[in-house]
Each structure stands twice: as C-alpha cells, then as structure tokens.
C-alpha cells in the first residue's frame, strides 16, 4: 500500500509525462502559412524633408537608408567627410511634418561611404555598410557601432567583394537587413560583379546581383543567392549619357522572404529619371552560389521575384510628379486600423546634381 508521499511522487511523474506529451504534440503542428501571394502595398502619403534643412550645425541630407526600432526611426547620411545618423520622428497616421530629434556623428577615421543602417535589438547596437571607393582601392565594409557612434567592430570583407577584385565602383554594399534568427546579416550588392554579368542595359539579359547571408559576429559567408535585375525600362531611355539599374535596399520579411527595392535611373529627364519597383523575393528554392566564382557560364536557379509595387502608379500623386532616388526601406509602426506600415526614403545627394527631393513615402501593408 502506498503512503501519502509515494502517491504525491506518482502524481508528479504522471503530470510530467502529460506535459511532455502536450509539448510534443504542439511542436508537431504545422506552422501557420503566411499568405505572401496576396501581399499588397497601398500608398498613403508622402512627407518631404525641406531642402537644405539644418539640425545641430548639419545639413539633413544624403539620407541613404531608413530603419525603425523601439518606436524610433533612424537614417544614415552618406556624407563622406562627416558620416552621421539621425533619429527621426515620423507619424504614419497624420500629415504632421517629419521631426529631427537627434544627430550622432560616426566616429571613424577611415574613408567610408555609408549606405545602409540597421538597429540590432539584441544588444542595442547598429550594423551599417560602407560602399567604399573602388577607384581608390578602398573596399566596401560592414561595421558594428554603439548608439553613440563608436565603432565596435569591422567585419572582414569577403575576398570576392574586395576592391582589388571584380567589384564595380559605386555598385557594392548597398542594402542590409537582419535575419530573424538574430545571428546573421543579409547583404545585397547594388550591381553585378564583373565576373558574374554585365550592368543592366535596355535589352533583356542576365544581370545577377549577389545577396549574401553573413554571420554577424565573424562576417563568414553562410549562404548566397542570385537576384536577377530587370533590364533598364524603355521609358528610362536616356536623353543624357548615363543609365543604371540596381538594388539599393533589402528588407527581411521572414526566413525565406524579403522585400527588394529595384531602382533604374536615366539622366536627362525632367521627372528625375528614376524608375523604382518593390519586389517580394523567395530564396527557398534558389541555388546557393556561395562556392561559384563566376555566374556567366553556369546554370543556376535565381531567387523567385514577384512585383509588389511600381512607383509609376503613384507618380502623379507625388510632389512635382517626382519619384526620387529611393534607397531605404523599413517596416514602421502599426497604423490605426492595425495593419503594418512600410516606409521608403530617398537620398537627395545633398542636391549636388539637381533639385532632388528627400522624400519619405508611406504605405499600408495588406495581406488576406
């Protein structure tokens, strides 16, 4: 006959067995499938940072990326002589103007060309990319820094991306996004490496850009996939001498899906000459090209890309009918109706070339 203590031990054992069974059953339930095929973006509004706006003795210009974390927006400036980032307040639910709350100098002595900035909530630090200067033999790089602008670490640049290899000038490290696993960084090149393909032209071709998954502690390559750029749109045929199409930004959606900005530019157009699109890409069935040195004469499966939004559809709703030099993309706070917001930002190049706009365009994200 069991005594009271033995009865208690038996009950505890049975409870633990039941708990293990419940955990096993729930772990086997198929994860909820996101309906990405129905993802849509709806234009809400445009906000403009005034030309040559000043804050704390700096010109608020050259904003090359946008990120949102812990109820704050962050934008990095590509001022090579005075690299810095700004903290912004952007109300996605009202027509209120953008407010600059702070500017933080990036304390670095290297020659850099900042392009993308992402806030890491795991330790409240930033990762940012520099495009380098290929003509001056300065390789692109990724840096980790604290919120005060102090550099904590510089990740080693992969051999294939170093300046003495086949990287195109002004076509290297352009977009960053942090992987949901909190351990990796996704990096996109703006243009194809020379050994992989040509720069996009007006004719159809194969223009592959490498998207890389890097260990955020070591910088080691964990995976790599090819994204095929579109040809330069016919309506972007230059009346000037310069055309380009590349990837200026990338944003993680989940472990296999990303939003990618694709921006074509042609000089000599009164409307700014930019053709900008947002694609949803899926890497799930793409070939891992980590060990492939050249993509020119090899068969591989690129990432699947689906057009989500073409900015031509809202051009007549934007200031001066201009779609400007869009370079940054981020999810923002929830809208009043509970849907997710998405924001993009343009780099005005400090208005060196023409009267460019520093615009922030706000969308509503809708899925069925």
Residue, then its C-alpha position, 0 to 999 in steps of 0.5 A: x500500500x502506498x503512503x501519502x508521499x509515494x502517491x504525491x511522487x506518482x502524481x508528479x511523474x504522471x503530470x510530467x509525462x502529460x506535459x511532455x506529451x502536450x509539448x510534443x504534440x504542439x511542436x508537431x503542428x504545422x506552422x501557420x502559412x503566411x499568405x505572401x501571394x496576396x501581399x499588397x502595398x497601398x500608398x498613403x502619403x508622402x512627407x518631404x524633408x525641406x531642402x537644405x534643412x539644418x539640425x545641430x550645425x548639419x545639413x539633413x541630407x544624403x539620407x541613404x537608408x531608413x530603419x525603425x526600432x523601439x518606436x524610433x526611426x533612424x537614417x544614415x547620411x552618406x556624407x563622406x567627410x562627416x558620416x552621421x545618423x539621425x533619429x527621426x520622428x515620423x507619424x504614419x497616421x497624420x500629415x504632421x511634418x517629419x521631426x529631427x530629434x537627434x544627430x550622432x556623428x560616426x566616429x571613424x577615421x577611415x574613408x567610408x561611404x555609408x549606405x545602409x543602417x540597421x538597429x540590432x535589438x539584441x544588444x542595442x547596437x547598429x550594423x551599417x555598410x560602407x560602399x567604399x571607393x573602388x577607384x581608390x582601392x578602398x573596399x566596401x565594409x560592414x561595421x558594428x557601432x554603439x548608439x553613440x557612434x563608436x565603432x565596435x567592430x569591422x567585419x572582414x570583407x569577403x575576398x570576392x567583394x574586395x576592391x582589388x577584385x571584380x567589384x564595380x565602383x559605386x555598385x557594392x554594399x548597398x542594402x542590409x537587413x537582419x535575419x530573424x534568427x538574430x545571428x546573421x546579416x543579409x547583404x545585397x550588392x547594388x550591381x553585378x560583379x564583373x565576373x558574374x554579368x554585365x550592368x543592366x542595359x535596355x535589352x533583356x539579359x542576365x544581370x545577377x546581383x549577389x545577396x549574401x547571408x553573413x554571420x554577424x559576429x565573424x562576417x563568414x559567408x553562410x549562404x548566397x543567392x542570385x537576384x536577377x535585375x530587370x533590364x533598364x525600362x524603355x521609358x528610362x531611355x536616356x536623353x543624357x549619357x548615363x543609365x543604371x539599374x540596381x538594388x539599393x535596399x533589402x528588407x527581411x520579411x521572414x526566413x525565406x522572404x524579403x522585400x527588394x527595392x529595384x531602382x533604374x535611373x536615366x539622366x536627362x529627364x525632367x521627372x528625375x529619371x528614376x524608375x523604382x519597383x518593390x519586389x517580394x523575393x523567395x530564396x527557398x528554392x534558389x541555388x546557393x552560389x556561395x562556392x561559384x566564382x563566376x555566374x556567366x557560364x553556369x546554370x543556376x536557379x535565381x531567387x523567385x521575384x514577384x512585383x509588389x509595387x511600381x512607383x509609376x502608379x503613384x507618380x502623379x500623386x507625388x510632389x512635382x510628379x517626382x519619384x526620387x532616388x529611393x534607397x531605404x526601406x523599413x517596416x514602421x509602426x502599426x497604423x490605426x486600423x492595425x495593419x503594418x506600415x512600410x516606409x521608403x526614403x530617398x537620398x537627395x545627394x545633398x542636391x549636388x546634381x539637381x533639385x532632388x527631393x528627400x522624400x519619405x513615402x508611406x504605405x499600408x501593408x495588406x495581406x488576406 
